[in-house]
């Protein structure tokens, strides 16, 4: 009787087909939830940027990520301006336009005569610094030249893993976050980070599409692996950097690690 009970409780070594199906279903459900979660995060980010007036009808992920970098740069600049102590600076010069609008000139600016219309226009341009939600001020040469943060610093400290590569794919520069996710990657190429030939072919297809002029940006999902690290699923977006004549000179790449 005891032997019979022992035999009845002995686990079988064979796995039923239903167990395999259930495992695949759970995996598929996890993938669907991950994709939906990533999509909802991009939708939330896009809605935030639209509310700030940074993007209108752009829906591709590269445009959303680029606008995010610009938005963060605007907020960081505004926060830096607010944290600057006013006691260590001389009194600013104020200029009133009517009864409603009043703008202050930073004390580091030279004295401006309101009799000169060109000076008044320059004053209006400088006053845009107080509007962090107006992305135009980032691209005004007058403000960029007087900015305490360079675009190089914005690139290095961006909240999106970003890298600059030559047209052959070799990496020449990377942000701090990119090197955190993909250490020891400098000296490699975008293709060298890809795991396996299928991912290499995906990257080649993205770059070829850009250089052929079939779009301003291209995106896809693939798997990357930096030396000494484990493979990571990433969402890769690439865009061309052009010179003053419009010729492609570099590739801008962002690689967002995806939730497994």
ZADO-1210 file (C-alpha; in nm, 4 decimals, padded with zeros to 6 digits):
<atoms>
<atom x="00.0000" y="00.0000" z="00.0000" code="UNK" pos="1"/>
<atom x="00.2850" y="00.2364" z="00.0870" code="UNK" pos="2"/>
<atom x="00.4597" y="00.1591" z="-00.2427" code="UNK" pos="3"/>
<atom x="00.1416" y="00.2370" z="-00.4316" code="UNK" pos="4"/>
<atom x="00.1181" y="00.5805" z="-00.2663" code="UNK" pos="5"/>
<atom x="00.4784" y="00.6583" z="-00.3473" code="UNK" pos="6"/>
<atom x="00.4306" y="00.5680" z="-00.7095" code="UNK" pos="7"/>
<atom x="00.1206" y="00.7831" z="-00.7375" code="UNK" pos="8"/>
<atom x="00.3103" y="01.0911" z="-00.6094" code="UNK" pos="9"/>
<atom x="00.6134" y="01.0472" z="-00.8333" code="UNK" pos="10"/>
<atom x="00.6281" y="01.3410" z="-01.0851" code="UNK" pos="11"/>
<atom x="00.6319" y="01.2491" z="-01.4496" code="UNK" pos="12"/>
<atom x="00.9383" y="01.3440" z="-01.6541" code="UNK" pos="13"/>
<atom x="00.7432" y="01.4245" z="-01.9707" code="UNK" pos="14"/>
<atom x="00.5981" y="01.7749" z="-02.0318" code="UNK" pos="15"/>
<atom x="00.2478" y="01.7939" z="-02.1711" code="UNK" pos="16"/>
<atom x="00.1870" y="01.9940" z="-02.4914" code="UNK" pos="17"/>
<atom x="-00.0599" y="02.2156" z="-02.3038" code="UNK" pos="18"/>
<atom x="00.2220" y="02.3353" z="-02.0747" code="UNK" pos="19"/>
<atom x="00.4257" y="02.4508" z="-02.3759" code="UNK" pos="20"/>
<atom x="00.1239" y="02.6319" z="-02.5196" code="UNK" pos="21"/>
<atom x="00.0576" y="02.8022" z="-02.1881" code="UNK" pos="22"/>
<atom x="00.4202" y="02.9150" z="-02.1672" code="UNK" pos="23"/>
<atom x="00.4053" y="03.0627" z="-02.5168" code="UNK" pos="24"/>
<atom x="00.0803" y="03.2396" z="-02.4337" code="UNK" pos="25"/>
<atom x="00.2323" y="03.3958" z="-02.1228" code="UNK" pos="26"/>
<atom x="00.5333" y="03.5089" z="-02.3248" code="UNK" pos="27"/>
<atom x="00.3106" y="03.6604" z="-02.5930" code="UNK" pos="28"/>
<atom x="00.1017" y="03.8396" z="-02.3316" code="UNK" pos="29"/>
<atom x="00.4150" y="03.9862" z="-02.1735" code="UNK" pos="30"/>
<atom x="00.5328" y="04.1072" z="-02.5149" code="UNK" pos="31"/>
<atom x="00.1948" y="04.2636" z="-02.5891" code="UNK" pos="32"/>
<atom x="00.1892" y="04.4416" z="-02.2531" code="UNK" pos="33"/>
<atom x="00.5451" y="04.5659" z="-02.3069" code="UNK" pos="34"/>
<atom x="00.4629" y="04.7029" z="-02.6528" code="UNK" pos="35"/>
<atom x="00.1452" y="04.8684" z="-02.5263" code="UNK" pos="36"/>
<atom x="00.3316" y="05.0173" z="-02.2305" code="UNK" pos="37"/>
<atom x="00.6026" y="05.1595" z="-02.4566" code="UNK" pos="38"/>
<atom x="00.3426" y="05.2975" z="-02.6956" code="UNK" pos="39"/>
<atom x="00.1456" y="05.4611" z="-02.4153" code="UNK" pos="40"/>
<atom x="00.4633" y="05.6207" z="-02.2804" code="UNK" pos="41"/>
<atom x="00.5372" y="05.7727" z="-02.6214" code="UNK" pos="42"/>
<atom x="00.1754" y="05.8926" z="-02.6481" code="UNK" pos="43"/>
<atom x="00.2007" y="06.0577" z="-02.3065" code="UNK" pos="44"/>
<atom x="00.5315" y="06.2184" z="-02.4035" code="UNK" pos="45"/>
<atom x="00.3865" y="06.3415" z="-02.7336" code="UNK" pos="46"/>
<atom x="00.0844" y="06.4904" z="-02.5527" code="UNK" pos="47"/>
<atom x="00.3144" y="06.6719" z="-02.3098" code="UNK" pos="48"/>
<atom x="00.5203" y="06.8176" z="-02.5943" code="UNK" pos="49"/>
<atom x="00.2082" y="06.9205" z="-02.7858" code="UNK" pos="50"/>
<atom x="00.0748" y="07.0975" z="-02.4761" code="UNK" pos="51"/>
<atom x="00.4062" y="07.2836" z="-02.4518" code="UNK" pos="52"/>
<atom x="00.3779" y="07.3868" z="-02.8171" code="UNK" pos="53"/>
<atom x="00.6935" y="07.2036" z="-02.9269" code="UNK" pos="54"/>
<atom x="00.5422" y="06.9666" z="-03.1830" code="UNK" pos="55"/>
<atom x="00.2203" y="06.9730" z="-03.3806" code="UNK" pos="56"/>
<atom x="00.1472" y="06.6924" z="-03.6228" code="UNK" pos="57"/>
<atom x="00.4759" y="06.5034" z="-03.5993" code="UNK" pos="58"/>
<atom x="00.4172" y="06.1452" z="-03.4905" code="UNK" pos="59"/>
<atom x="00.7398" y="05.9597" z="-03.5658" code="UNK" pos="60"/>
<atom x="00.9373" y="05.8604" z="-03.2589" code="UNK" pos="61"/>
<atom x="01.2574" y="06.0321" z="-03.3710" code="UNK" pos="62"/>
<atom x="01.0813" y="06.3703" z="-03.3894" code="UNK" pos="63"/>
<atom x="00.9305" y="06.3116" z="-03.0456" code="UNK" pos="64"/>
<atom x="01.2685" y="06.2217" z="-02.8958" code="UNK" pos="65"/>
<atom x="01.4391" y="06.5191" z="-03.0629" code="UNK" pos="66"/>
<atom x="01.1701" y="06.7537" z="-02.9313" code="UNK" pos="67"/>
<atom x="01.2144" y="06.5989" z="-02.5857" code="UNK" pos="68"/>
<atom x="01.5856" y="06.6839" z="-02.5883" code="UNK" pos="69"/>
<atom x="01.5057" y="07.0399" z="-02.6933" code="UNK" pos="70"/>
<atom x="01.2360" y="07.0715" z="-02.4273" code="UNK" pos="71"/>
<atom x="01.4720" y="06.9492" z="-02.1538" code="UNK" pos="72"/>
<atom x="01.7374" y="07.1948" z="-02.2717" code="UNK" pos="73"/>
<atom x="01.4847" y="07.4771" z="-02.2497" code="UNK" pos="74"/>
<atom x="01.3786" y="07.3794" z="-01.8979" code="UNK" pos="75"/>
<atom x="01.7377" y="07.3389" z="-01.7806" code="UNK" pos="76"/>
<atom x="01.8293" y="07.6808" z="-01.9171" code="UNK" pos="77"/>
<atom x="01.5294" y="07.8406" z="-01.7496" code="UNK" pos="78"/>
<atom x="01.6053" y="07.6644" z="-01.4180" code="UNK" pos="79"/>
<atom x="01.9663" y="07.7828" z="-01.4348" code="UNK" pos="80"/>
<atom x="01.8515" y="08.1392" z="-01.4962" code="UNK" pos="81"/>
<atom x="01.6140" y="08.1245" z="-01.1999" code="UNK" pos="82"/>
<atom x="01.8815" y="07.9885" z="-00.9645" code="UNK" pos="83"/>
<atom x="02.1253" y="08.2700" z="-01.0434" code="UNK" pos="84"/>
<atom x="02.1375" y="08.4946" z="-00.7322" code="UNK" pos="85"/>
<atom x="02.0243" y="08.8482" z="-00.8074" code="UNK" pos="86"/>
<atom x="02.2167" y="09.0015" z="-00.5157" code="UNK" pos="87"/>
<atom x="02.5514" y="08.9472" z="-00.6867" code="UNK" pos="88"/>
<atom x="02.4397" y="09.1232" z="-01.0033" code="UNK" pos="89"/>
<atom x="02.3767" y="09.4913" z="-01.0704" code="UNK" pos="90"/>
<atom x="02.0248" y="09.6174" z="-01.1146" code="UNK" pos="91"/>
<atom x="01.8741" y="09.5190" z="-01.4478" code="UNK" pos="92"/>
<atom x="01.7424" y="09.7721" z="-01.6957" code="UNK" pos="93"/>
<atom x="01.3685" y="09.7600" z="-01.7636" code="UNK" pos="94"/>
<atom x="01.1876" y="09.8659" z="-02.0764" code="UNK" pos="95"/>
<atom x="00.8081" y="09.8905" z="-02.0936" code="UNK" pos="96"/>
<atom x="00.6048" y="09.8249" z="-02.4060" code="UNK" pos="97"/>
<atom x="00.2677" y="09.9809" z="-02.3294" code="UNK" pos="98"/>
<atom x="00.0946" y="09.9064" z="-01.9979" code="UNK" pos="99"/>
<atom x="00.0871" y="09.5259" z="-02.0108" code="UNK" pos="100"/>
<atom x="00.4181" y="09.3943" z="-02.1357" code="UNK" pos="101"/>
<atom x="00.7344" y="09.4646" z="-01.9427" code="UNK" pos="102"/>
<atom x="01.0685" y="09.2982" z="-02.0199" code="UNK" pos="103"/>
<atom x="01.3935" y="09.3081" z="-01.8289" code="UNK" pos="104"/>
<atom x="01.7345" y="09.3074" z="-01.9910" code="UNK" pos="105"/>
<atom x="01.9923" y="09.0806" z="-01.8245" code="UNK" pos="106"/>
<atom x="02.2525" y="09.2900" z="-01.6404" code="UNK" pos="107"/>
<atom x="02.5296" y="09.1405" z="-01.8513" code="UNK" pos="108"/>
<atom x="02.3830" y="09.3013" z="-02.1632" code="UNK" pos="109"/>
<atom x="02.5179" y="09.6372" z="-02.2801" code="UNK" pos="110"/>
<atom x="02.2986" y="09.9469" z="-02.2334" code="UNK" pos="111"/>
<atom x="02.0323" y="09.9672" z="-02.5018" code="UNK" pos="112"/>
<atom x="01.8827" y="10.2853" z="-02.6364" code="UNK" pos="113"/>
<atom x="01.5107" y="10.2475" z="-02.7072" code="UNK" pos="114"/>
<atom x="01.5382" y="10.5122" z="-02.9782" code="UNK" pos="115"/>
<atom x="01.7000" y="10.2621" z="-03.2134" code="UNK" pos="116"/>
<atom x="01.4432" y="10.0180" z="-03.3617" code="UNK" pos="117"/>
<atom x="01.7131" y="09.7553" z="-03.4157" code="UNK" pos="118"/>
<atom x="01.8063" y="09.7691" z="-03.0478" code="UNK" pos="119"/>
<atom x="01.4402" y="09.7362" z="-02.9524" code="UNK" pos="120"/>
<atom x="01.4109" y="09.4250" z="-03.1682" code="UNK" pos="121"/>
<atom x="01.7206" y="09.2808" z="-03.0028" code="UNK" pos="122"/>
<atom x="01.5645" y="09.3517" z="-02.6627" code="UNK" pos="123"/>
<atom x="01.2508" y="09.1633" z="-02.7632" code="UNK" pos="124"/>
<atom x="01.4596" y="08.8640" z="-02.8734" code="UNK" pos="125"/>
<atom x="01.6448" y="08.8557" z="-02.5422" code="UNK" pos="126"/>
<atom x="01.3183" y="08.8706" z="-02.3489" code="UNK" pos="127"/>
<atom x="01.2162" y="08.5348" z="-02.4981" code="UNK" pos="128"/>
<atom x="01.4460" y="08.3646" z="-02.2466" code="UNK" pos="129"/>
<atom x="01.1709" y="08.3969" z="-01.9901" code="UNK" pos="130"/>
<atom x="00.9451" y="08.1697" z="-02.1978" code="UNK" pos="131"/>
<atom x="01.0779" y="07.8111" z="-02.1606" code="UNK" pos="132"/>
<atom x="00.7855" y="07.6748" z="-02.3626" code="UNK" pos="133"/>
<atom x="00.8867" y="07.8681" z="-02.6751" code="UNK" pos="134"/>
<atom x="01.1324" y="07.6392" z="-02.8513" code="UNK" pos="135"/>
<atom x="01.2250" y="07.9062" z="-03.1053" code="UNK" pos="136"/>
<atom x="01.4601" y="08.0732" z="-02.8583" code="UNK" pos="137"/>
<atom x="01.6907" y="07.7708" z="-02.8659" code="UNK" pos="138"/>
<atom x="01.7729" y="07.8310" z="-03.2306" code="UNK" pos="139"/>
<atom x="01.8183" y="08.2095" z="-03.2301" code="UNK" pos="140"/>
<atom x="02.1876" y="08.2872" z="-03.2925" code="UNK" pos="141"/>
<atom x="02.1750" y="08.5847" z="-03.0565" code="UNK" pos="142"/>
<atom x="02.0645" y="08.3637" z="-02.7691" code="UNK" pos="143"/>
<atom x="02.2816" y="08.0644" z="-02.8510" code="UNK" pos="144"/>
<atom x="02.5916" y="08.2837" z="-02.8511" code="UNK" pos="145"/>
<atom x="02.4999" y="08.4198" z="-02.5079" code="UNK" pos="146"/>
<atom x="02.3915" y="08.0850" z="-02.3606" code="UNK" pos="147"/>
<atom x="02.5826" y="07.9421" z="-02.0657" code="UNK" pos="148"/>
<atom x="02.5157" y="07.5869" z="-02.1883" code="UNK" pos="149"/>
<atom x="02.6540" y="07.4782" z="-02.5239" code="UNK" pos="150"/>
<atom x="02.4865" y="07.2280" z="-02.7519" code="UNK" pos="151"/>
<atom x="02.7798" y="06.9973" z="-02.6815" code="UNK" pos="152"/>
<atom x="02.6863" y="06.9962" z="-02.3126" code="UNK" pos="153"/>
<atom x="02.3218" y="06.9372" z="-02.3958" code="UNK" pos="154"/>
<atom x="02.4229" y="06.6388" z="-02.6082" code="UNK" pos="155"/>
<atom x="02.6481" y="06.4916" z="-02.3392" code="UNK" pos="156"/>
<atom x="02.3870" y="06.5193" z="-02.0641" code="UNK" pos="157"/>
<atom x="02.0774" y="06.4378" z="-02.2704" code="UNK" pos="158"/>
<atom x="01.8247" y="06.2028" z="-02.1111" code="UNK" pos="159"/>
<atom x="01.8220" y="05.9889" z="-02.4260" code="UNK" pos="160"/>
<atom x="02.1164" y="05.7574" z="-02.5097" code="UNK" pos="161"/>
<atom x="02.2624" y="05.9277" z="-02.8170" code="UNK" pos="162"/>
<atom x="02.5676" y="05.8810" z="-03.0363" code="UNK" pos="163"/>
<atom x="02.7260" y="06.0366" z="-03.3440" code="UNK" pos="164"/>
<atom x="02.8763" y="05.8089" z="-03.6085" code="UNK" pos="165"/>
<atom x="03.0467" y="05.8507" z="-03.9434" code="UNK" pos="166"/>
<atom x="02.8643" y="05.7462" z="-04.2571" code="UNK" pos="167"/>
<atom x="03.0448" y="05.4110" z="-04.2418" code="UNK" pos="168"/>
<atom x="02.8906" y="05.3531" z="-03.8977" code="UNK" pos="169"/>
<atom x="03.2009" y="05.4027" z="-03.6808" code="UNK" pos="170"/>
<atom x="03.1237" y="05.5821" z="-03.3540" code="UNK" pos="171"/>
<atom x="03.2946" y="05.9168" z="-03.2969" code="UNK" pos="172"/>
<atom x="03.1020" y="06.0590" z="-03.0009" code="UNK" pos="173"/>
<atom x="02.8493" y="05.9377" z="-02.7435" code="UNK" pos="174"/>
<atom x="02.6483" y="06.0849" z="-02.4580" code="UNK" pos="175"/>
<atom x="02.7059" y="05.9845" z="-02.0972" code="UNK" pos="176"/>
<atom x="02.3829" y="05.7839" z="-02.0891" code="UNK" pos="177"/>
<atom x="02.4770" y="05.6002" z="-02.4083" code="UNK" pos="178"/>
<atom x="02.8107" y="05.4957" z="-02.2572" code="UNK" pos="179"/>
<atom x="02.6320" y="05.3915" z="-01.9398" code="UNK" pos="180"/>
<atom x="02.4082" y="05.1509" z="-02.1301" code="UNK" pos="181"/>
<atom x="02.6764" y="05.0461" z="-02.3800" code="UNK" pos="182"/>
<atom x="03.0173" y="05.0739" z="-02.2092" code="UNK" pos="183"/>
<atom x="03.3406" y="05.0191" z="-02.4013" code="UNK" pos="184"/>
<atom x="03.1556" y="05.0906" z="-02.7264" code="UNK" pos="185"/>
<atom x="03.3801" y="05.3732" z="-02.8470" code="UNK" pos="186"/>
<atom x="03.6015" y="05.2424" z="-03.1231" code="UNK" pos="187"/>
<atom x="03.3240" y="05.0149" z="-03.2448" code="UNK" pos="188"/>
<atom x="03.0641" y="05.0815" z="-03.5112" code="UNK" pos="189"/>
<atom x="02.6871" y="05.0761" z="-03.5098" code="UNK" pos="190"/>
<atom x="02.7114" y="04.7419" z="-03.6849" code="UNK" pos="191"/>
<atom x="02.9570" y="04.6087" z="-03.4273" code="UNK" pos="192"/>
<atom x="02.7001" y="04.6631" z="-03.1517" code="UNK" pos="193"/>
<atom x="02.4403" y="04.4547" z="-03.3337" code="UNK" pos="194"/>
<atom x="02.3916" y="04.0953" z="-03.2199" code="UNK" pos="195"/>
<atom x="02.3972" y="03.8547" z="-03.5137" code="UNK" pos="196"/>
<atom x="02.3650" y="03.9065" z="-03.8870" code="UNK" pos="197"/>
<atom x="01.9881" y="03.9755" z="-03.8839" code="UNK" pos="198"/>
<atom x="02.0410" y="04.2820" z="-03.6631" code="UNK" pos="199"/>
<atom x="02.3408" y="04.3924" z="-03.8707" code="UNK" pos="200"/>
<atom x="02.1218" y="04.3781" z="-04.1803" code="UNK" pos="201"/>
<atom x="01.8551" y="04.5863" z="-04.0028" code="UNK" pos="202"/>
<atom x="02.1099" y="04.8563" z="-03.9216" code="UNK" pos="203"/>
<atom x="02.2484" y="04.8504" z="-04.2758" code="UNK" pos="204"/>
<atom x="01.8951" y="04.8900" z="-04.4090" code="UNK" pos="205"/>
<atom x="01.8332" y="05.1946" z="-04.1861" code="UNK" pos="206"/>
<atom x="02.1539" y="05.3688" z="-04.2929" code="UNK" pos="207"/>
<atom x="02.1024" y="05.2846" z="-04.6602" code="UNK" pos="208"/>
<atom x="01.7486" y="05.4241" z="-04.6461" code="UNK" pos="209"/>
<atom x="01.8741" y="05.7519" z="-04.5011" code="UNK" pos="210"/>
<atom x="02.1643" y="05.8019" z="-04.7389" code="UNK" pos="211"/>
<atom x="01.9389" y="05.7209" z="-05.0344" code="UNK" pos="212"/>
<atom x="01.7197" y="06.0135" z="-04.9288" code="UNK" pos="213"/>
<atom x="01.4087" y="05.8063" z="-04.8597" code="UNK" pos="214"/>
<atom x="01.3363" y="05.9858" z="-04.5326" code="UNK" pos="215"/>
<atom x="01.4722" y="06.2153" z="-04.2661" code="UNK" pos="216"/>
<atom x="01.4844" y="05.9408" z="-04.0057" code="UNK" pos="217"/>
<atom x="01.4401" y="05.5662" z="-03.9735" code="UNK" pos="218"/>
<atom x="01.3613" y="05.3458" z="-03.6760" code="UNK" pos="219"/>
<atom x="01.3399" y="04.9791" z="-03.5882" code="UNK" pos="220"/>
<atom x="01.3754" y="04.7339" z="-03.3008" code="UNK" pos="221"/>
<atom x="01.6878" y="04.5220" z="-03.2701" code="UNK" pos="222"/>
<atom x="01.9290" y="04.3696" z="-03.0196" code="UNK" pos="223"/>
<atom x="02.2587" y="04.5314" z="-02.9197" code="UNK" pos="224"/>
<atom x="02.5442" y="04.4083" z="-02.7045" code="UNK" pos="225"/>
<atom x="02.8416" y="04.6101" z="-02.5828" code="UNK" pos="226"/>
<atom x="03.1685" y="04.4346" z="-02.4899" code="UNK" pos="227"/>
<atom x="03.1425" y="04.2727" z="-02.1483" code="UNK" pos="228"/>
<atom x="02.7651" y="04.3166" z="-02.1199" code="UNK" pos="229"/>
<atom x="02.4583" y="04.1077" z="-02.1910" code="UNK" pos="230"/>
<atom x="02.2419" y="04.1573" z="-02.5023" code="UNK" pos="231"/>
<atom x="01.9778" y="04.4299" z="-02.4773" code="UNK" pos="232"/>
<atom x="01.6654" y="04.4816" z="-02.6878" code="UNK" pos="233"/>
<atom x="01.6677" y="04.8432" z="-02.8064" code="UNK" pos="234"/>
<atom x="01.4593" y="05.0773" z="-03.0167" code="UNK" pos="235"/>
<atom x="01.7059" y="05.2392" z="-03.2560" code="UNK" pos="236"/>
<atom x="01.6412" y="05.5647" z="-03.4409" code="UNK" pos="237"/>
<atom x="01.8888" y="05.7168" z="-03.6862" code="UNK" pos="238"/>
<atom x="01.8972" y="06.0483" z="-03.8713" code="UNK" pos="239"/>
<atom x="02.1446" y="06.2234" z="-04.0991" code="UNK" pos="240"/>
<atom x="02.3520" y="06.5230" z="-03.9941" code="UNK" pos="241"/>
<atom x="02.4131" y="06.7489" z="-04.2955" code="UNK" pos="242"/>
<atom x="02.6588" y="07.0304" z="-04.3565" code="UNK" pos="243"/>
<atom x="02.5792" y="07.3807" z="-04.4813" code="UNK" pos="244"/>
<atom x="02.5572" y="07.2551" z="-04.8402" code="UNK" pos="245"/>
<atom x="02.3093" y="06.9820" z="-04.7502" code="UNK" pos="246"/>
<atom x="02.5547" y="06.6959" z="-04.7903" code="UNK" pos="247"/>
<atom x="02.5353" y="06.4124" z="-04.5321" code="UNK" pos="248"/>
<atom x="02.8367" y="06.4105" z="-04.3011" code="UNK" pos="249"/>
<atom x="02.7361" y="06.2091" z="-03.9935" code="UNK" pos="250"/>
<atom x="02.4719" y="05.9804" z="-03.8512" code="UNK" pos="251"/>
<atom x="02.2863" y="06.0684" z="-03.5329" code="UNK" pos="252"/>
<atom x="02.1698" y="05.7574" z="-03.3486" code="UNK" pos="253"/>
<atom x="01.9524" y="05.7134" z="-03.0405" code="UNK" pos="254"/>
<atom x="01.9116" y="05.3729" z="-02.8758" code="UNK" pos="255"/>
<atom x="01.6358" y="05.3350" z="-02.6175" code="UNK" pos="256"/>
<atom x="01.6628" y="05.0151" z="-02.4098" code="UNK" pos="257"/>
<atom x="01.3283" y="04.8357" z="-02.4172" code="UNK" pos="258"/>
<atom x="01.1551" y="04.6775" z="-02.1205" code="UNK" pos="259"/>
<atom x="01.1931" y="04.3024" z="-02.1391" code="UNK" pos="260"/>
</atoms>
